Amino acid sequence: MTSNQRIDEFLKLQDKGISLDEIASTLGIKPQTLKRDLNKNGYKSVKGKYIKKDEKSQNVSIQVSFVDNELNQKNNEKKAKKTTPKKTKVAEQNNKNEKVKVKNTKTSKTKKDKKINLTQEDLDKLCEVYDWYLEIKDCKSLKPKKTKKEIVVDFEKTEDKTVSMKVDKGVWEDFLRLCSNTSHDRKTLVTQALSDFMKVHKDLL
């Protein structure tokens, strides 16, 4: 099924009140893939429903302008010059000279006007990245796993001895869980545990 065919099928199911995730499952694709197809073909989500914009709105670019406050101040000063009487021009000139001295002592450079052009395609990509972030931010598989500390076996091996004894059920179940998380067998771990216990209480031997 082509991208256009998927979109046609999506629009039919959307009119029936079916959600995007359910439609994606019906079409056998991921919701992200369906969103990408809709964005590429000029569809945008408006109050939970995807609607195609006209060609004029797709070609609109957004300009974000950062205007420096000092430049606005200079323009205001130029306008004030035209309306200021001749008698006050000398005082204003002195004030400007003082401002120039203060500016020369600053180490920071004067900021220039900056413009950032964002097209509709750029905004669509940013939306896709944000949707992806919301999906994986709580994913446990991406979080670093704690490394398990391996048990050191250092007892002196001799011949095996078969014994029969009773142990506490809870302790034994914990021991079995420990065995499943190591590369050693039960016999080795029991022997190592007894060896460590005797080292702690060697004064009783």
Solvent accessible surface area in square Angstrom, and as a share of the most:
residue,aa,sasa,rsa
1,M,141,0.63
2,T,83,0.48
3,S,39,0.25
4,N,97,0.49
5,Q,98,0.44
6,R,42,0.15
7,I,7,0.04
8,D,79,0.41
9,E,62,0.28
10,F,2,0.01
11,L,47,0.24
12,K,127,0.54
13,L,25,0.12
14,Q,22,0.10
15,D,106,0.55
16,K,150,0.64
17,G,70,0.67
18,I,58,0.30
19,S,57,0.37
20,L,28,0.14
21,D,89,0.46
22,E,101,0.45
23,I,0,0.00
24,A,0,0.00
25,S,87,0.56
26,T,101,0.59
27,L,32,0.16
28,G,67,0.64
29,I,41,0.21
30,K,143,0.61
31,P,42,0.26
32,Q,54,0.24
33,T,39,0.23
34,L,0,0.00
35,K,51,0.22
36,R,92,0.33
37,D,15,0.08
38,L,0,0.00
39,N,21,0.11
40,K,155,0.66
41,N,49,0.25
42,G,12,0.12
43,Y,26,0.10
44,K,42,0.18
45,S,58,0.38
46,V,73,0.42
47,K,205,0.87
48,G,72,0.69
49,K,92,0.39
50,Y,29,0.11
51,I,89,0.45
52,K,113,0.48
53,K,78,0.33
54,D,94,0.49
55,E,137,0.61
56,K,168,0.71
57,S,37,0.24
58,Q,60,0.27
59,N,125,0.64
60,V,87,0.50
61,S,57,0.37
62,I,78,0.39
63,Q,117,0.52
64,V,59,0.34
65,S,58,0.38
66,F,113,0.47
67,V,85,0.49
68,D,19,0.10
69,N,124,0.63
70,E,62,0.28
71,L,62,0.31
72,N,67,0.34
73,Q,90,0.40
74,K,88,0.37
75,N,76,0.39
76,N,92,0.47
77,E,50,0.23
78,K,122,0.52
79,K,141,0.60
80,A,48,0.37
81,K,96,0.41
82,K,177,0.75
83,T,116,0.67
84,T,23,0.14
85,P,86,0.54
86,K,168,0.71
87,K,188,0.80
88,T,59,0.34
89,K,102,0.43
90,V,106,0.61
91,A,56,0.44
92,E,53,0.24
93,Q,98,0.43
94,N,80,0.41
95,N,78,0.40
96,K,48,0.20
97,N,68,0.35
98,E,107,0.48
99,K,89,0.38
100,V,81,0.47
101,K,138,0.59
102,V,88,0.50
103,K,91,0.39
104,N,114,0.58
105,T,107,0.62
106,K,115,0.49
107,T,140,0.81
108,S,87,0.56
109,K,188,0.80
110,T,82,0.48
111,K,149,0.63
112,K,165,0.70
113,D,77,0.40
114,K,134,0.57
115,K,134,0.57
116,I,86,0.44
117,N,95,0.48
118,L,50,0.25
119,T,64,0.37
120,Q,36,0.16
121,E,110,0.49
122,D,52,0.27
123,L,49,0.25
124,D,15,0.08
125,K,112,0.47
126,L,104,0.52
127,C,59,0.35
128,E,52,0.23
129,V,92,0.53
130,Y,128,0.49
131,D,43,0.22
132,W,141,0.49
133,Y,108,0.41
134,L,78,0.39
135,E,90,0.40
136,I,48,0.24
137,K,101,0.43
138,D,107,0.56
139,C,48,0.29
140,K,171,0.72
141,S,85,0.55
142,L,112,0.56
143,K,115,0.49
144,P,130,0.82
145,K,174,0.74
146,K,193,0.82
147,T,135,0.79
148,K,154,0.65
149,K,190,0.80
150,E,92,0.41
151,I,53,0.27
152,V,113,0.65
153,V,44,0.26
154,D,86,0.45
155,F,37,0.15
156,E,158,0.71
157,K,148,0.63
158,T,115,0.67
159,E,157,0.70
160,D,110,0.57
161,K,167,0.71
162,T,131,0.76
163,V,95,0.55
164,S,117,0.75
165,M,138,0.61
166,K,201,0.85
167,V,83,0.48
168,D,91,0.47
169,K,154,0.65
170,G,36,0.35
171,V,97,0.56
172,W,92,0.32
173,E,79,0.35
174,D,76,0.39
175,F,36,0.15
176,L,58,0.29
177,R,145,0.53
178,L,80,0.40
179,C,17,0.10
180,S,89,0.58
181,N,87,0.45
182,T,30,0.17
183,S,99,0.64
184,H,53,0.24
185,D,80,0.42
186,R,131,0.48
187,K,118,0.50
188,T,19,0.11
189,L,7,0.04
190,V,59,0.34
191,T,50,0.29
192,Q,8,0.04
193,A,60,0.46
194,L,100,0.50
195,S,18,0.11
196,D,63,0.32
197,F,126,0.52
198,M,89,0.40
199,K,108,0.46
200,V,112,0.64
201,H,70,0.31
202,K,147,0.62
203,D,118,0.61
204,L,141,0.70
205,L,150,0.75
